[in-house]
């Protein structure tokens, strides 16, 4: 099943490219169009005369602040393809055929999940390479923090993929699956990905603070920049385990339901 899903990715690269396009466009847009203005609001103390833009901020510091949020957003974008792919399998009858074959039932879902996590990690690596090319640096992070950052990305991808699988199985067609997975793209916009929580209106701050992407972004930011993660690390792990368990139970219950 894993090989089948990876072959789909190779034979239909347009969906993968589309999921990469959104985070890359946002990265370039926020760095080169809004970078000077946005960086003025993050309160950096590292501004230098050479890197300070017309808006009074340090663009290189804003790149360092922005990239962890963009990497988490890349995971969310890649999961739209997962939801559509799972829904297509459910509605086109291939899963019904798999149920009659002498294969382990769980392999259908596990193949989708493992293939999607691998695809999401590759997408993050490609977006990260672009971020490095435009100036992102992680001078203070140790090798252990880089390893922990990679593990965090895999854990978040695994948790969100199980949710995307459930979304795909619950949707009546591929178009609905793509629309139903949109919250996975929108949630990073209402987190600390682009501006600090302190810069948000007081009434909106709790919404941004108490959603799963914000502690994940703060943890990744702390690891990649070597600034420490505080309590966000444990909160991120708790969110990921909870979402993975919820997505797994939801997907399994839909998969075991008698076909109509």
C-alpha positions as CSV (number, residue, x, y, z in Angstrom):
1,X,0.0,0.0,0.0
2,X,2.9,2.4,0.8
3,X,4.4,1.7,-2.6
4,X,1.1,2.3,-4.3
5,X,0.6,5.7,-2.7
6,X,4.2,6.7,-3.5
7,X,3.6,5.7,-7.1
8,X,0.5,7.9,-7.2
9,X,2.7,10.9,-5.9
10,X,5.3,10.2,-8.6
11,X,2.7,9.8,-11.5
12,X,0.6,12.8,-10.5
13,X,3.1,15.4,-9.3
14,X,0.7,18.4,-9.9
15,X,-1.0,17.9,-6.5
16,X,2.3,17.9,-4.7
17,X,3.5,21.0,-6.6
18,X,0.2,22.7,-5.7
19,X,0.7,22.0,-2.0
20,X,4.2,23.4,-2.2
21,X,3.2,26.5,-4.0
22,X,1.1,28.0,-1.2
23,X,3.8,28.0,1.5
24,X,6.5,29.1,-0.9
25,X,4.4,32.1,-2.2
26,X,3.6,33.1,1.4
27,X,7.2,32.8,2.4
28,X,8.4,35.0,-0.4
29,X,5.5,37.4,0.0
30,X,6.0,38.0,3.7
31,X,9.8,38.3,3.4
32,X,10.1,40.6,0.3
33,X,6.8,42.5,0.3
34,X,5.7,42.7,3.9
35,X,9.0,41.9,5.6
36,X,10.1,45.5,6.5
37,X,6.8,46.4,8.0
38,X,6.1,43.1,9.8
39,X,9.7,42.9,11.2
40,X,9.1,46.3,12.9
41,X,6.5,44.6,15.1
42,X,8.5,41.7,16.5
43,X,10.7,43.8,18.7
44,X,14.1,42.5,17.7
45,X,17.2,43.7,19.4
46,X,19.4,42.4,16.6
47,X,18.7,45.1,14.1
48,X,21.7,46.3,12.2
49,X,22.0,49.3,10.0
50,X,22.6,47.1,7.0
51,X,19.6,44.9,7.4
52,X,17.1,47.5,8.7
53,X,14.5,48.3,6.1
54,X,12.3,51.4,5.5
55,X,9.8,50.0,8.1
56,X,12.3,50.2,10.9
57,X,12.6,46.5,11.4
58,X,15.2,43.8,10.8
59,X,14.2,41.7,7.8
60,X,16.7,38.9,8.6
61,X,15.3,38.6,12.1
62,X,11.8,38.4,10.7
63,X,12.9,35.6,8.3
64,X,14.1,33.7,11.4
65,X,10.8,34.3,13.1
66,X,8.7,33.5,10.0
67,X,10.2,30.3,8.8
68,X,9.1,27.9,11.6
69,X,5.5,29.0,11.0
70,X,5.8,28.4,7.2
71,X,7.3,24.9,7.8
72,X,4.2,24.0,9.9
73,X,1.9,25.5,7.3
74,X,3.6,23.3,4.7
75,X,2.5,20.3,6.7
76,X,-1.1,21.5,6.7
77,X,-1.1,22.2,3.0
78,X,0.2,18.8,2.1
79,X,-2.7,17.1,4.0
80,X,-5.3,18.4,1.5
81,X,-3.9,16.0,-1.0
82,X,-4.1,13.2,1.6
83,X,-7.8,13.9,2.3
84,X,-8.6,14.0,-1.5
85,X,-6.6,10.8,-2.2
86,X,-8.3,8.8,0.7
87,X,-11.8,10.1,-0.4
88,X,-11.1,9.0,-4.0
89,X,-10.1,5.5,-2.9
90,X,-13.3,5.3,-0.8
91,X,-15.7,6.5,-3.5
92,X,-14.2,4.8,-6.5
93,X,-14.5,1.3,-5.1
94,X,-10.9,0.4,-4.7
95,X,-11.2,0.1,-0.9
96,X,-14.2,-2.3,-1.4
97,X,-12.0,-4.4,-3.6
98,X,-9.2,-4.3,-1.0
99,X,-11.6,-5.6,1.6
100,X,-12.1,-8.8,-0.5
101,X,-8.3,-9.4,-0.9
102,X,-6.1,-11.4,1.5
103,X,-4.4,-8.3,2.9
104,X,-4.3,-6.9,6.4
105,X,-7.2,-4.4,6.6
106,X,-5.2,-1.8,8.5
107,X,-2.6,-1.7,5.6
108,X,-5.0,0.4,3.5
109,X,-5.0,3.2,6.1
110,X,-1.4,2.8,7.2
111,X,-0.2,3.0,3.6
112,X,-1.9,6.3,3.2
113,X,-0.6,7.6,6.5
114,X,3.0,6.6,6.0
115,X,3.1,7.8,2.4
116,X,1.6,11.1,3.4
117,X,4.0,11.7,6.3
118,X,6.9,11.0,3.9
119,X,5.5,13.4,1.3
120,X,5.0,16.1,4.0
121,X,8.5,15.7,5.3
122,X,9.9,16.0,1.7
123,X,7.8,19.1,1.2
124,X,9.1,20.6,4.4
125,X,12.7,19.9,3.4
126,X,12.1,21.7,0.0
127,X,10.5,24.7,1.6
128,X,13.3,24.8,4.2
129,X,15.9,24.8,1.4
130,X,14.2,27.8,-0.1
131,X,14.2,29.5,3.3
132,X,17.9,28.9,3.7
133,X,18.5,30.3,0.2
134,X,16.8,33.6,1.1
135,X,18.6,34.0,4.4
136,X,17.3,31.8,7.2
137,X,20.1,30.7,9.5
138,X,20.0,28.6,12.7
139,X,23.3,29.7,14.3
140,X,22.4,28.9,17.9
141,X,20.7,25.5,17.5
142,X,22.7,22.4,18.5
143,X,22.6,19.0,16.7
144,X,20.2,17.7,19.4
145,X,17.9,20.6,18.8
146,X,17.9,20.0,15.1
147,X,17.1,16.3,15.7
148,X,14.3,17.3,18.1
149,X,13.0,19.7,15.5
150,X,12.9,17.0,12.8
151,X,11.1,14.6,15.3
152,X,8.6,17.4,16.1
153,X,7.8,17.9,12.4
154,X,7.3,14.1,11.9
155,X,5.1,13.9,15.0
156,X,2.9,16.9,13.9
157,X,2.7,15.4,10.4
158,X,1.6,12.0,11.8
159,X,-1.1,13.5,14.0
160,X,-2.5,15.8,11.3
161,X,-2.4,13.0,8.7
162,X,-4.7,10.8,10.8
163,X,-7.2,13.8,11.0
164,X,-6.9,14.2,7.2
165,X,-7.6,10.5,6.6
166,X,-10.7,10.8,8.7
167,X,-11.8,13.9,6.7
168,X,-11.2,12.1,3.5
169,X,-13.2,9.0,4.6
170,X,-16.1,11.2,5.9
171,X,-16.4,13.3,2.7
172,X,-18.7,12.3,-0.2
173,X,-16.4,13.2,-3.0
174,X,-12.9,14.6,-3.7
175,X,-14.0,18.2,-4.0
176,X,-15.7,18.1,-0.6
177,X,-12.7,16.4,0.9
178,X,-10.4,19.3,-0.3
179,X,-12.8,21.9,1.1
180,X,-13.2,20.0,4.4
181,X,-9.4,20.0,4.8
182,X,-9.1,23.7,4.4
183,X,-9.0,24.4,8.2
184,X,-5.6,22.6,8.3
185,X,-4.4,25.4,6.1
186,X,-6.2,28.3,7.8
187,X,-5.3,27.5,11.4
188,X,-1.6,28.6,11.0
189,X,-2.9,32.1,9.9
190,X,-4.6,32.6,13.3
191,X,-1.5,31.5,15.3
192,X,1.8,33.1,16.1
193,X,3.2,32.1,12.7
194,X,3.3,35.6,11.3
195,X,3.1,38.0,14.3
196,X,3.6,37.5,18.0
197,X,0.6,36.9,20.2
198,X,1.3,40.1,22.0
199,X,0.7,42.1,18.8
200,X,-2.8,40.7,18.4
201,X,-6.0,42.2,19.7
202,X,-6.8,41.1,23.3
203,X,-10.1,39.5,22.3
204,X,-8.5,37.4,19.6
205,X,-5.3,36.4,21.5
206,X,-6.9,33.4,23.4
207,X,-8.2,32.0,20.0
208,X,-4.6,32.1,18.6
209,X,-3.0,30.9,21.8
210,X,-5.1,27.8,22.6
211,X,-5.1,26.1,19.2
212,X,-2.6,23.3,18.3
213,X,-0.5,25.2,15.8
214,X,0.7,27.9,18.1
215,X,2.6,25.7,20.7
216,X,4.0,23.6,17.8
217,X,5.3,26.8,16.0
218,X,6.7,28.2,19.3
219,X,8.4,24.8,20.0
220,X,9.9,24.6,16.5
221,X,11.0,28.2,16.7
222,X,12.7,27.7,20.0
223,X,14.5,24.5,18.7
224,X,15.7,26.0,15.4
225,X,16.8,29.3,16.9
226,X,18.3,27.7,20.1
227,X,16.1,29.9,22.3
228,X,14.6,27.2,24.5
229,X,11.0,25.9,24.3
230,X,9.6,26.3,27.8
231,X,6.3,24.4,28.3
232,X,5.4,24.5,24.7
233,X,7.2,21.3,24.0
234,X,5.0,19.2,26.3
235,X,1.9,21.0,25.2
236,X,2.7,20.2,21.6
237,X,3.3,16.5,22.3
238,X,0.0,16.4,24.2
239,X,-1.8,18.0,21.3
240,X,-0.2,15.6,18.8
241,X,-1.0,12.5,20.8
242,X,-4.6,13.6,21.3
243,X,-5.1,14.5,17.6
244,X,-3.5,11.3,16.5
245,X,-5.7,9.2,18.8
246,X,-8.8,11.1,17.7
247,X,-8.0,10.8,14.0
248,X,-7.1,7.1,14.3
249,X,-10.3,6.2,16.1
250,X,-12.4,8.3,13.7
251,X,-10.8,6.8,10.6
252,X,-11.0,3.2,11.9
253,X,-14.6,3.6,12.8
254,X,-15.4,4.9,9.3
255,X,-13.3,2.2,7.6
256,X,-15.0,-0.6,9.6
257,X,-18.4,0.7,8.7
258,X,-20.3,-1.5,6.3
259,X,-20.1,-0.2,2.7
260,X,-23.4,1.1,1.3
